[in-house]
Protein backbone atom coordinates (compact mmCIF):
# COMPACT_ATOMS: atom_id res chain seq x y z
CA UNK A 1 0.00 0.00 0.00
CA UNK A 2 1.45 3.43 -0.91
CA UNK A 3 2.40 5.78 1.85
CA UNK A 4 0.15 8.79 2.41
CA UNK A 5 3.13 10.94 3.35
CA UNK A 6 5.34 12.47 0.65
CA UNK A 7 8.96 11.39 0.67
CA UNK A 8 11.75 13.86 1.33
CA UNK A 9 13.98 11.99 -1.11
CA UNK A 10 13.62 12.74 -4.84
CA UNK A 11 12.73 9.80 -7.00
CA UNK A 12 15.08 8.94 -9.83
CA UNK A 13 14.08 9.54 -13.42
CA UNK A 14 14.03 6.47 -15.67
CA UNK A 15 16.85 6.32 -18.17
CA UNK A 16 16.97 4.80 -21.64
CA UNK A 17 18.83 1.83 -20.17
CA UNK A 18 15.92 1.20 -17.76
CA UNK A 19 13.59 0.37 -20.66
CA UNK A 20 12.02 -3.06 -20.51
CA UNK A 21 10.85 -3.23 -24.13
CA UNK A 22 13.20 -4.10 -26.96
CA UNK A 23 11.70 -1.68 -29.47
CA UNK A 24 14.11 0.86 -30.95
CA UNK A 25 13.64 4.54 -30.27
CA UNK A 26 12.32 5.93 -33.53
CA UNK A 27 13.35 9.14 -35.23
CA UNK A 28 10.85 10.48 -37.73
CA UNK A 29 12.57 10.25 -41.07
CA UNK A 30 11.63 9.72 -44.70
CA UNK A 31 13.03 7.68 -47.55
CA UNK A 32 14.48 10.31 -49.88
CA UNK A 33 14.74 9.83 -53.62
CA UNK A 34 17.43 11.23 -55.89
CA UNK A 35 15.27 12.53 -58.75
CA UNK A 36 17.28 14.59 -61.22
CA UNK A 37 16.03 17.75 -62.93
CA UNK A 38 14.76 17.37 -66.51
CA UNK A 39 17.97 19.05 -67.74
CA UNK A 40 20.13 16.61 -65.76
CA UNK A 41 18.22 13.64 -67.19
CA UNK A 42 18.61 14.95 -70.76
CA UNK A 43 22.34 15.47 -70.20
CA UNK A 44 23.01 12.20 -68.35
CA UNK A 45 23.96 13.95 -65.10
CA UNK A 46 23.54 12.07 -61.85
CA UNK A 47 22.70 13.65 -58.47
CA UNK A 48 25.27 11.61 -56.58
CA UNK A 49 28.18 12.66 -58.79
CA UNK A 50 27.32 16.21 -59.89
CA UNK A 51 28.77 18.08 -56.91
CA UNK A 52 28.52 21.50 -58.55
CA UNK A 53 24.70 21.50 -58.66
CA UNK A 54 24.40 19.86 -55.23
CA UNK A 55 26.45 22.64 -53.66
CA UNK A 56 24.96 25.45 -55.78
CA UNK A 57 21.23 24.71 -56.05
CA UNK A 58 19.58 22.25 -53.61
CA UNK A 59 18.12 24.37 -50.81
CA UNK A 60 19.47 27.60 -52.33
CA UNK A 61 17.22 27.75 -55.40
CA UNK A 62 13.44 28.30 -55.48
CA UNK A 63 12.85 25.92 -58.42
CA UNK A 64 14.85 23.18 -56.67
CA UNK A 65 13.14 23.86 -53.32
CA UNK A 66 9.70 23.60 -54.90
CA UNK A 67 10.54 20.28 -56.61
CA UNK A 68 13.05 18.83 -54.11
CA UNK A 69 15.38 17.57 -56.83
CA UNK A 70 18.26 15.29 -55.79
CA UNK A 71 16.74 15.09 -52.33
CA UNK A 72 19.05 12.41 -50.91
CA UNK A 73 22.25 13.82 -52.39
CA UNK A 74 21.35 17.31 -51.16
CA UNK A 75 20.68 15.97 -47.66
CA UNK A 76 23.91 13.95 -47.59
CA UNK A 77 25.90 17.02 -48.70
CA UNK A 78 24.46 19.14 -45.89
CA UNK A 79 22.20 21.08 -48.26
CA UNK A 80 18.94 19.31 -47.44
CA UNK A 81 15.51 20.81 -47.85
CA UNK A 82 13.78 22.38 -44.84
CA UNK A 83 12.28 19.72 -42.57
CA UNK A 84 13.88 16.76 -44.37
CA UNK A 85 15.45 13.99 -42.31
CA UNK A 86 16.40 11.21 -44.71
CA UNK A 87 16.53 7.65 -43.37
CA UNK A 88 18.61 6.33 -46.21
CA UNK A 89 21.86 8.12 -45.38
CA UNK A 90 24.86 6.08 -46.52
CA UNK A 91 26.61 4.24 -43.72
CA UNK A 92 30.34 4.55 -43.15
CA UNK A 93 30.47 0.84 -42.30
CA UNK A 94 29.98 -1.96 -44.83
CA UNK A 95 26.63 -3.68 -44.62
CA UNK A 96 26.46 -7.23 -43.34
CA UNK A 97 23.30 -7.77 -45.38
CA UNK A 98 23.69 -9.56 -48.72
CA UNK A 99 23.32 -7.32 -51.70
CA UNK A 100 20.10 -7.60 -53.68
CA UNK A 101 22.27 -7.16 -56.76
CA UNK A 102 23.64 -10.70 -56.41
CA UNK A 103 20.22 -12.27 -56.74
CA UNK A 104 19.53 -10.37 -59.95
CA UNK A 105 22.80 -11.33 -61.64
CA UNK A 106 22.71 -14.19 -64.15
CA UNK A 107 24.69 -17.25 -63.07
Protein Blocks (a to p, Z undefined) as FASTA:
>chain_A
ZZfbdcfbdcddddfklpcbfbdcdddddddddddcfklmmnopafklmmmlmmmnmmmb
fklmmnopaklmmmmnopacehiacfklccfbdcfbdcfklmmpcZZ
